Amino acid sequence: MAYKRILLKLSGEALMGTRQHGIDPVRLAEYANEIKIIVEKGVEVAIVIGGGNIFRGVAGASNGIDRVQGDYMGMLATIINGLALQSALEDAGMKTRLLTAIKMEQVAEPFIKRRAVRHLEKGRVVIFGGGTGNPYFTTDTAAVLRAIEVGAEVILKGTRVDGIYSEDPEKNENAIKFDSITYKDVINKGLKIMDMTAFALSQENNLPIIVFDMNTKGNLEKIAAGENIGTKVDK
């Protein structure tokens, strides 16, 4: 395998499958099987998952909910998704730990950097819930922050699109796909891969990002093995 330790970023919407909201157990099982393949080959896997399939703080704020309250609701949604993913991973035969930025000891461990690293070293899949634990920060920022803290070599951002394009490929069939791109070009071209806080943090710490289609079977394994799947953002 090309990578020893990765941080996999999944959106909450990815868990919906063909549904309009909530969690699709079939999609969860598919993701668990993809992750199991690389875990069995010795890759240490940490995961950050969003909560947009349940609640999105920004959307809540636009509907009259206080932004800070909305963001905390969104953080709780990521923990619900984390519990669901943890269950799917364990059903597939993996050992896991769910660590949260907001303390709730009855359901998960509080995030402690050394504990998280030790879990990874022991081959456990570590899921980080609750975002950063602070309002006004997205789960993209949480993903980069946790990746840096636990020493991940790369962030794998699993989406429903097979990489980064010059425009939205779902709106313009003539959009050009990039196989690789620099941080500088992402900024100059105005491409929205992550929010700017997350992207700047990744750039400052020289942490590469690979954007790929998580819904295509085998892609995760191919990337972990070093194949050029999706789009890599690097310096």
C-alpha positions in Angstrom: 0.0 0.0 0.0 1.2 3.5 -0.8 -0.2 5.0 2.3 0.2 3.8 5.9 -2.3 6.2 7.5 -5.2 8.0 5.8 -8.0 10.3 6.8 -11.2 9.6 4.9 -13.7 12.4 4.6 -17.3 11.5 3.8 -20.2 13.9 3.5 -23.4 13.2 5.4 -25.2 13.3 2.1 -23.1 10.3 0.9 -24.9 8.1 3.5 -28.4 8.9 2.0 -27.8 6.6 -1.0 -30.9 7.0 -3.2 -32.9 8.5 -0.4 -33.8 12.1 0.1 -32.6 12.3 3.7 -31.5 10.0 6.5 -29.2 7.0 6.3 -29.3 4.2 3.7 -28.1 0.9 5.3 -27.2 -0.5 1.9 -24.8 2.4 1.2 -23.4 2.1 4.7 -22.6 -1.6 4.2 -21.0 -0.8 0.8 -18.7 1.8 2.4 -17.9 -0.6 5.2 -16.8 -3.3 2.8 -14.6 -0.9 0.8 -12.9 0.3 4.1 -12.5 -3.3 5.3 -10.4 -4.2 2.2 -7.7 -1.6 2.9 -7.8 -2.2 6.6 -7.0 -5.8 6.0 -4.0 -4.7 3.9 -2.6 -2.8 6.8 -3.8 0.8 6.1 -4.7 2.7 9.3 -8.0 4.5 8.7 -9.4 7.5 10.4 -12.8 8.9 9.2 -14.5 12.3 9.5 -18.2 12.4 8.5 -20.5 15.3 7.9 -24.1 15.6 9.1 -25.9 17.2 6.1 -28.2 14.2 5.6 -29.7 15.0 9.0 -29.2 18.7 9.7 -27.0 21.5 8.3 -26.3 24.4 10.6 -26.1 27.0 7.8 -29.4 25.9 6.4 -31.0 26.0 9.8 -29.7 29.6 10.4 -31.4 30.7 7.1 -34.7 29.4 8.6 -34.5 31.3 11.8 -32.5 29.1 14.0 -29.6 30.8 15.8 -26.4 30.0 13.9 -24.5 28.7 16.9 -27.4 26.5 18.0 -27.7 25.3 14.4 -24.0 24.4 14.2 -24.3 22.4 17.5 -27.3 20.6 16.0 -25.1 19.8 13.0 -22.3 18.5 15.2 -24.8 16.1 16.9 -25.9 15.0 13.5 -22.3 14.0 12.7 -22.2 11.9 15.8 -25.5 10.1 14.8 -23.8 9.3 11.5 -20.7 8.2 13.2 -22.6 5.7 15.4 -24.3 4.3 12.2 -21.0 4.0 10.4 -19.4 2.4 13.5 -22.2 -0.2 13.6 -21.7 -1.0 9.9 -18.0 -1.3 10.2 -18.3 -3.7 13.2 -20.9 -5.7 11.4 -18.3 -6.2 8.6 -15.8 -7.5 11.2 -13.7 -4.5 12.0 -12.7 -3.1 15.4 -13.6 0.6 15.8 -13.6 3.6 18.1 -15.8 6.7 17.9 -14.2 9.8 19.3 -16.1 13.0 19.7 -15.2 16.6 20.1 -18.2 17.0 22.3 -18.2 14.9 25.4 -20.8 12.1 25.6 -19.1 9.3 27.4 -22.1 7.0 27.3 -21.8 6.6 23.5 -18.3 7.6 22.6 -14.8 8.5 23.8 -13.8 12.1 24.1 -11.2 13.1 21.5 -7.6 12.8 22.9 -4.9 12.9 20.3 -2.6 10.3 21.8 -5.6 7.9 22.4 -6.6 8.3 18.8 -3.1 7.6 17.5 -2.9 4.5 19.7 -6.2 3.2 18.4 -4.9 3.6 14.8 -1.6 1.8 15.7 -3.7 -1.1 17.0 -5.5 -1.4 13.7 -8.8 0.1 14.8 -10.8 2.3 12.5 -11.2 5.6 14.3 -14.3 7.8 13.5 -14.2 11.4 14.6 -17.6 12.9 15.4 -18.7 16.3 16.4 -16.7 18.3 14.0 -14.1 20.5 15.7 -16.5 21.0 18.7 -16.8 24.7 17.8 -19.5 26.5 15.8 -18.6 28.3 12.6 -16.2 25.5 11.5 -17.2 22.8 9.0 -16.4 19.1 9.0 -14.0 19.8 6.2 -12.0 21.8 8.7 -12.4 19.1 11.2 -11.1 16.5 8.7 -7.9 18.5 8.0 -7.4 19.3 11.7 -7.7 15.7 12.8 -5.6 14.5 9.9 -2.7 16.8 11.0 -3.1 15.8 14.6 -2.9 12.1 14.1 -0.3 12.3 11.4 -2.3 11.1 8.4 -0.4 11.2 5.1 -3.3 12.2 2.9 -6.9 13.3 3.0 -9.2 11.2 0.8 -12.4 13.2 0.1 -15.0 10.7 -1.1 -17.7 12.3 -3.2 -20.2 11.3 -5.9 -18.0 12.9 -8.6 -14.8 11.3 -9.9 -12.5 14.2 -9.2 -12.1 18.0 -9.6 -13.5 19.7 -12.7 -13.2 23.2 -14.2 -16.9 23.5 -13.7 -19.7 21.4 -12.2 -19.8 18.3 -14.5 -23.4 17.7 -13.5 -24.3 21.1 -15.1 -21.8 21.3 -17.9 -20.8 18.1 -19.8 -17.9 19.9 -21.3 -16.2 20.6 -17.9 -12.6 19.6 -17.9 -11.3 17.1 -15.2 -8.0 17.7 -13.6 -5.8 14.6 -12.8 -3.7 16.7 -10.4 -3.7 20.4 -9.5 -1.7 22.6 -7.1 -3.1 24.5 -4.1 -2.3 27.8 -5.9 -4.2 26.8 -9.1 -7.2 25.8 -7.0 -7.3 29.2 -5.5 -6.7 31.0 -8.8 -9.4 29.1 -10.6 -11.8 29.6 -7.8 -12.5 25.8 -7.4 -14.5 24.9 -4.4 -13.0 21.6 -3.0 -13.3 22.5 0.7 -14.2 25.6 2.5 -11.3 28.1 2.6 -10.4 27.6 6.2 -9.9 23.9 5.7 -8.1 24.4 2.4 -5.7 27.0 3.9 -4.9 24.6 6.8 -4.2 21.8 4.4 -2.0 24.0 2.3 0.0 25.4 5.3 0.7 21.9 6.5 1.5 20.4 3.0 -1.2 17.8 3.5 -2.3 16.5 0.1 -6.0 16.0 -0.8 -7.4 13.4 -3.2 -11.0 14.0 -4.4 -12.5 10.8 -5.8 -15.8 8.9 -6.4 -16.4 6.9 -3.3 -19.4 5.2 -4.9 -17.3 3.3 -7.5 -16.4 0.0 -6.1 -12.6 -0.5 -5.7 -11.6 3.1 -5.9 -10.6 3.4 -2.3 -8.3 0.3 -2.6 -6.8 1.6 -5.8 -5.9 5.0 -4.2 -4.5 3.4 -1.1 -2.3 1.3 -3.4 -1.0 4.4 -5.2 -3.1 4.4 -8.4 -4.0 7.7 -9.9 -7.7 7.8 -9.2 -9.7 11.1 -8.9 -7.8 14.4 -8.6 -4.8 15.0 -6.3 -4.2 18.5 -4.8 -0.7 19.1 -3.8 1.9 21.8 -3.6 
